[in-house]
Amino acid sequence: SMNNRRYSQDCLTMMRSIVFLALFALASATVSYQGYEVWRLEATREQHADVRQVVEEHHLDVWAGGRDWVHVLVSPEQKTVITEKLAQLSVHSTVYIDNVQALVDRSDEEQKNNRAGFDFEQYNSWEDIEAYLTGLPEVDSRTSIVSLGKTVEGRDLWQLRISVAEGKQPVWIDCGIHAREWISPATCLWGINYLLNGYGSDQAATDLLDANDIYMLVVNNPDGYAFSHTEQRFWRKNRMLYDGNQCTGIDLNRNFDEHFGGTGSSSNSCDETYKGPSAASELETQAVQAGIRDIADRANSLYSIHSYSQLWMYPYGWTCSLPPNYDQLDAISKTGVEALTSVHGTDYEYGTICSTIYPAASTTIDYSYTVGIVNSFTIELRDTGAYGFLLPADQIKPSGEETWAGMIAAILATPST
C-alpha cells in the first residue's frame, strides 16, 4: 500500500504539472516569432514587379514600403530560399530587425507593467478603450458617441464626435484599420484628450474646434485589435472567415467599393492583403462607407491613420495618375508635414499613395475621395522600421504631439467646401 500511495502521489504531481503547463500555455497563447527577422529589400522601380512576385509567391508579410524599399517579415524556414531568390534577381537586402521575438518580449513586458485601466500613454486593451469612449459623453457635453455598426464578433464601431457648437464642418478621422498598428489608435486617443483639455487654452486645439467638428473612429477593426493583444501580435486583417477559404481575415483597406480587386490586393485568403470575396463584403467596410457617405457633402477633410514609415499621402492608390486637385492636396500635405516636423524633428515624406509607397486599390481614402471628400489623406506614423509595429509606449506622447500639430495645420489650411 506504501507503493500504491507513492504511485498516486507521483500521479498527482504529474497531473499538477500538466495542469500548470496547460495554464502556462494558455497565459502565453501567442504565436512565437523565434528566429524571425525583418528584412529591408532595396528595389528600384524596375525591380518592383520582381519583388512583388517574390512577396506573393512566398506569402511574405510586408510590414512597410517606400519608393525604393520594402520591409518583409522572414521566417527561419524561408531564409535560405528567399536569399537565393533575391540573389537571382539582384535585389539587395539587409537584416533590419534581427530578433523579432526579442522586441515582442519587450513589448509584452511593457504591457504587463501597464497601469491598471486606461491610460493615454500606454497601449490600451479594446475593453478599456471602449469603456473610456462610451463613458466620455456622461462627463463631457462636447462629446457624443455613435455606433456605426457591429463587427462579425459583435463589437461596436464606436465613433466619437467632438463639437463645441452647432453647424461646423466635420473632419473624419479613422484609426486602427490594421490591427497590429497599435500606435494609430493610441495617437488618436491622445488627440481626444489633447483637444478636450486644450480647448480654450491651447491655440491649435481651440482653432481646430472653433472651425470644425471631429468625427473619430478610434478603432476601425476592433476584432483584429483585440486578437492582436491576446493571440497574434502581428495580426493585420479583420476576423471574418468565409466557407471555402483556407485562412481567416480580410484586409479592410483593400475591401472598399472603389476599384475593388485592383493592383496591390490579393485574392488568396492567406495573404495579408486579401481583398475579400466582393467589394464592401465586410461589416466594418459597410459601416465606414455609410458613415463617410453620410458626411461627404459637408466634410472638410478625411484622415486615415496607419503605421509605420513616416509618410503623409493622398489619392490615388489604385493608379499612379494624379488626381484633379493634385496641387491643392500636395500643398496641404506640405503644410501638414512642415508643422509635424517642427515639433520633434521627425522626417516625413509626402505624395500620392501610388508614388510614395506602392499601388494599392480599394482603400479608405480612394473611396472617400471618390464619394466627394476631395481632401482625403492617409498618414503612416512612426517609425521607419527600427521597432516597426512594436513602437515603445514612450513614443505615444511625442507621436501624438507631432501628428496633431500636423493634422491641425493641414485642416486649418484646407479651403472650406
C-alpha positions in Angstrom: 0.0 0.0 0.0 3.0 2.2 0.6 4.0 1.8 -3.1 0.4 2.5 -4.1 0.4 5.7 -2.2 3.7 6.8 -3.6 2.3 5.9 -7.1 -0.8 8.1 -6.6 1.4 10.9 -5.2 3.5 10.8 -8.3 0.4 10.7 -10.5 -0.9 13.7 -8.6 2.4 15.6 -9.0 2.4 14.8 -12.7 -1.2 15.8 -13.1 -0.5 19.1 -11.3 2.5 19.9 -13.6 0.4 19.0 -16.7 -2.4 21.4 -15.5 0.3 24.0 -14.7 1.8 23.7 -18.1 -1.6 23.9 -19.7 -2.3 27.1 -17.8 1.1 28.4 -18.7 0.5 27.7 -22.3 -2.9 29.5 -22.1 -1.3 32.5 -20.5 1.1 32.8 -23.4 -1.2 31.5 -26.2 0.6 33.9 -28.5 2.3 33.0 -31.8 6.0 32.8 -31.4 8.3 34.8 -33.7 11.5 33.0 -32.6 14.1 33.2 -35.3 12.1 35.6 -37.4 13.7 38.6 -38.9 12.6 41.8 -40.7 14.5 42.4 -43.9 14.8 45.6 -45.9 14.8 44.9 -49.7 16.2 47.7 -51.9 14.1 47.7 -55.0 14.4 50.1 -58.0 11.3 51.0 -59.9 12.3 48.4 -62.5 12.6 45.7 -59.8 9.2 46.4 -58.2 7.4 43.7 -60.2 10.1 41.1 -59.4 9.9 41.9 -55.7 6.1 41.8 -55.7 6.3 38.4 -57.3 8.7 37.1 -54.5 6.3 38.5 -51.9 3.3 36.9 -53.4 4.9 33.5 -54.2 6.2 33.1 -50.7 3.3 34.9 -49.0 5.7 37.2 -47.3 4.2 39.6 -44.7 5.0 43.2 -46.0 5.5 45.4 -43.0 6.1 48.7 -44.8 7.3 50.1 -48.1 8.6 53.2 -49.8 9.5 54.4 -53.2 12.6 52.1 -53.4 12.4 49.7 -50.5 10.2 47.3 -48.7 10.2 45.6 -45.3 9.2 42.0 -45.1 8.9 39.5 -42.2 11.0 36.4 -42.9 10.6 33.1 -41.0 13.5 30.8 -40.2 12.3 28.3 -42.8 12.2 30.9 -45.5 15.6 32.5 -45.1 17.6 30.2 -47.5 15.0 30.2 -50.3 14.4 33.9 -50.1 18.1 34.7 -50.1 18.6 32.6 -53.2 15.6 34.2 -54.9 16.8 37.7 -54.2 20.3 36.9 -55.4 18.8 35.6 -58.7 17.0 39.0 -59.1 20.0 41.1 -58.0 17.8 42.6 -55.2 19.9 43.8 -52.3 18.7 43.0 -48.8 19.7 43.8 -45.3 18.5 42.5 -42.0 16.7 45.4 -40.3 15.4 43.6 -37.2 17.5 40.6 -36.4 15.4 39.3 -33.5 11.7 40.0 -33.8 10.8 37.8 -30.8 13.1 39.9 -28.5 11.1 43.0 -29.5 7.8 41.1 -28.9 9.1 40.1 -25.5 10.0 43.7 -24.7 6.5 44.8 -25.8 4.8 42.0 -23.7 6.8 43.1 -20.7 5.8 46.7 -21.3 2.1 45.6 -21.5 2.4 43.6 -18.3 3.6 46.7 -16.5 0.7 48.8 -17.7 -1.1 50.8 -15.1 -4.4 49.2 -14.3 -7.2 50.5 -16.6 -7.0 53.1 -19.2 -4.0 55.5 -19.8 -3.2 57.8 -22.6 0.5 56.9 -22.6 0.1 53.1 -22.9 -1.3 50.7 -25.4 -4.8 50.0 -24.0 -6.9 46.9 -24.5 -10.1 47.1 -26.6 -12.2 46.8 -23.5 -10.5 49.7 -21.8 -10.8 51.9 -24.9 -14.5 51.1 -25.3 -15.1 51.9 -21.6 -13.3 55.2 -22.0 -15.1 56.2 -25.2 -18.6 55.2 -24.0 -18.1 57.0 -20.7 -16.9 60.3 -22.1 -20.3 61.8 -23.1 -21.5 61.4 -19.5 -18.7 63.7 -18.3 -18.2 66.0 -21.2 -21.1 67.5 -23.1 -18.9 68.5 -26.0 -18.7 64.8 -26.9 -21.2 62.3 -28.2 -20.8 58.7 -29.3 -22.4 56.7 -32.2 -22.0 53.1 -33.1 -21.6 53.0 -36.9 -22.2 49.3 -36.9 -21.1 46.0 -35.4 -18.3 43.6 -36.3 -18.6 39.8 -37.0 -17.7 39.2 -33.4 -20.3 41.7 -32.2 -18.1 44.6 -31.2 -19.3 48.2 -31.9 -17.6 50.5 -34.3 -17.7 53.5 -31.9 -17.3 56.9 -33.4 -16.7 59.8 -31.0 -17.9 63.2 -32.1 -16.4 66.3 -30.6 -18.4 69.5 -31.2 -18.2 72.8 -29.3 -21.1 74.5 -31.3 -23.6 73.7 -34.0 -23.1 73.9 -37.7 -19.4 73.3 -38.2 -17.8 71.2 -41.0 -16.9 67.7 -39.9 -13.4 66.2 -40.2 -13.4 62.4 -40.3 -10.5 60.6 -38.7 -10.2 56.8 -38.5 -7.5 54.8 -36.8 -6.6 51.2 -36.4 -8.0 49.7 -39.6 -5.0 47.4 -39.4 -5.0 45.6 -36.1 -1.2 45.5 -35.4 -0.7 49.2 -35.9 -1.2 50.0 -32.2 0.3 53.5 -32.4 -2.6 54.5 -34.6 -5.5 54.2 -32.0 -3.1 55.4 -29.3 -2.3 58.6 -31.2 -6.0 59.2 -31.9 -6.9 58.7 -28.2 -4.1 61.0 -27.2 -5.6 63.6 -29.6 -9.1 63.3 -28.0 -7.6 64.1 -24.6 -5.5 66.9 -26.1 -8.5 68.6 -27.8 -10.8 68.3 -24.9 -8.3 69.5 -22.3 -6.7 72.1 -24.6 -9.8 73.8 -25.9 -9.9 77.4 -24.6 -6.2 77.4 -23.6 -4.2 75.7 -26.3 -4.3 77.8 -29.5 -4.2 75.0 -32.1 -6.8 72.9 -30.3 -9.1 75.9 -29.9 -8.7 77.0 -33.5 -9.5 73.5 -34.7 -12.7 73.0 -32.7 -13.8 76.6 -33.4 -13.7 75.7 -37.1 -14.6 72.0 -37.2 -16.4 69.1 -35.6 -14.3 66.0 -35.2 -15.8 62.6 -36.1 -13.3 60.0 -34.8 -13.5 56.2 -35.3 -10.8 55.3 -32.8 -10.6 51.5 -33.6 -11.8 50.7 -37.2 -11.0 47.0 -36.7 -11.8 46.1 -33.0 -11.9 42.3 -33.6 -8.5 42.3 -35.1 -7.2 44.8 -32.5 -8.4 42.5 -29.6 -6.9 39.5 -31.4 -3.5 41.2 -31.7 -3.5 41.8 -28.0 -4.4 38.2 -27.0 -3.3 35.8 -29.7 -1.2 37.1 -32.5 0.7 40.4 -32.2 1.2 41.0 -35.9 -2.4 40.3 -36.9 -3.5 42.8 -39.6 -6.9 41.8 -41.0 -10.4 41.5 -39.5 -11.6 38.2 -38.1 -14.1 37.1 -40.8 -13.8 33.5 -42.1 -15.6 32.5 -45.3 -16.7 29.0 -46.2 -14.1 27.5 -48.6 -11.4 29.9 -47.5 -8.3 28.4 -46.0 -7.4 31.5 -43.8 -9.3 33.9 -41.6 -9.4 37.7 -42.2 -9.9 40.3 -44.9 -7.7 43.3 -45.3 -10.3 46.0 -44.7 -8.1 48.5 -46.5 -8.5 46.5 -49.7 -12.2 46.0 -49.4 -13.7 49.3 -50.3 -16.2 49.7 -53.2 -13.7 51.7 -55.3 -11.6 49.9 -58.0 -12.1 46.8 -55.9 -9.7 43.9 -56.8 -7.2 46.3 -58.4 -3.5 46.4 -58.1 -1.9 45.7 -54.7 -4.7 43.5 -53.4 -4.8 39.7 -53.3 -7.4 37.0 -53.9 -5.6 34.5 -51.7 -7.3 34.4 -48.3 -3.9 33.6 -46.6 -2.3 36.9 -47.8 -2.2 39.9 -45.6 -3.7 42.0 -48.5 -6.6 39.6 -49.1 -9.4 41.8 -50.6 -12.3 39.6 -49.6 -15.0 37.9 -51.8 -16.5 41.1 -53.0 -16.5 44.9 -52.7 -17.6 46.1 -49.2 -18.3 42.4 -48.2 -17.2 43.3 -44.7 -19.4 44.7 -41.9 -16.7 47.2 -41.0 -16.4 48.4 -44.6 -20.2 48.7 -44.9 -20.4 50.8 -41.7 -17.4 53.0 -42.6 -18.7 53.6 -46.2 -22.1 54.6 -44.9 -20.5 56.9 -42.3 -18.3 58.6 -44.9 -21.2 59.0 -47.4 -23.3 60.5 -44.7 -21.0 63.5 -44.2 -19.3 63.6 -47.7 -21.3 66.6 -48.9 -20.3 68.8 -45.9 -17.0 67.3 -44.7 -13.8 69.5 -44.6 -11.5 66.5 -44.9 -10.7 62.9 -44.0 -7.7 61.4 -42.3 -7.0 57.6 -42.1 -4.2 56.9 -39.7 -1.8 53.9 -40.1 1.7 52.9 -39.2 4.6 52.8 -39.9 7.0 54.7 -42.3 6.5 58.4 -41.6 4.6 59.2 -44.7 1.7 61.6 -45.5 -0.2 60.6 -48.5 -3.2 61.5 -50.7 -5.1 59.8 -53.6 -4.7 57.8 -55.7 -3.7 54.4 -54.6 -5.3 52.5 -57.5 -3.4 54.3 -60.2 -0.2 56.5 -60.4 -2.2 59.1 -62.3 -2.6 62.4 -60.4 -6.0 63.4 -59.1 -7.6 66.6 -60.5 -6.9 68.7 -57.3 -3.3 67.4 -57.0 -1.8 70.9 -56.5 -4.1 71.6 -53.5 -3.6 68.1 -51.9 0.2 68.5 -52.3 0.2 72.0 -50.8 -2.0 70.9 -47.8 0.3 67.9 -47.3 3.4 70.1 -47.3 1.8 72.4 -44.7 1.0 69.4 -42.5 4.4 67.8 -42.8 6.2 71.0 -42.0 4.1 71.6 -38.9 4.6 68.0 -37.9 8.4 68.0 -38.3 8.7 71.3 -36.4 7.6 69.6 -33.2 10.3 66.9 -32.7 12.2 67.0 -36.0 10.6 63.8 -37.3 11.1 63.5 -41.1 8.1 62.7 -43.2 7.7 62.2 -47.0 4.5 63.1 -48.8 2.9 62.4 -52.1 0.3 60.1 -53.7 -0.1 56.6 -52.3 0.8 55.1 -55.6 4.1 57.0 -56.0 5.0 57.2 -52.3 4.6 53.6 -51.3 3.1 51.2 -53.8 -0.1 50.8 -55.8 -3.0 49.8 -53.5 -6.5 49.7 -54.8 -9.8 49.8 -52.9 -8.5 51.8 -49.8 -10.3 54.2 -47.4 -9.1 57.4 -49.0 -9.7 56.4 -52.6 -13.2 55.7 -51.6 -13.8 58.9 -49.6 -12.2 60.9 -52.4 -14.5 59.4 -55.0 -17.7 60.0 -53.0 -16.8 63.7 -52.5 -14.3 64.3 -49.7 -11.7 65.6 -52.1 -9.3 66.5 -49.2 -8.6 62.9 -48.1 -5.2 61.9 -46.6 -3.6 58.8 -45.1 -0.8 59.2 -42.6 1.8 56.5 -41.8 3.0 57.2 -38.3 6.4 56.5 -36.6 8.8 54.9 -37.0 10.9 53.9 -40.1 11.4 50.3 -39.0 13.8 50.1 -36.0 10.8 49.0 -34.0 8.1 48.8 -36.7 4.8 47.8 -35.2 6.4 47.4 -31.8 7.0 51.1 -31.1 7.7 51.6 -27.4 4.8 53.2 -25.5 7.1 56.1 -24.5 6.7 57.3 -28.1 2.9 57.7 -27.9 3.1 61.2 -26.5 5.6 62.6 -29.0 3.8 60.8 -31.8 0.5 62.5 -30.6 2.1 65.9 -30.3 3.6 66.0 -33.8 0.7 64.2 -35.6 -1.9 66.5 -34.2 0.2 69.6 -34.8 0.5 68.4 -38.4 -3.2 67.5 -38.9 -4.4 70.7 -37.3 -2.2 72.9 -39.5 -3.3 70.9 -42.6 -7.1 71.1 -41.6 -6.9 74.8 -41.0 -5.1 75.3 -44.4 -7.9 73.3 -46.2 -10.4 75.5 -48.0 -14.0 75.2 -46.8 -16.1 73.2 -49.2 
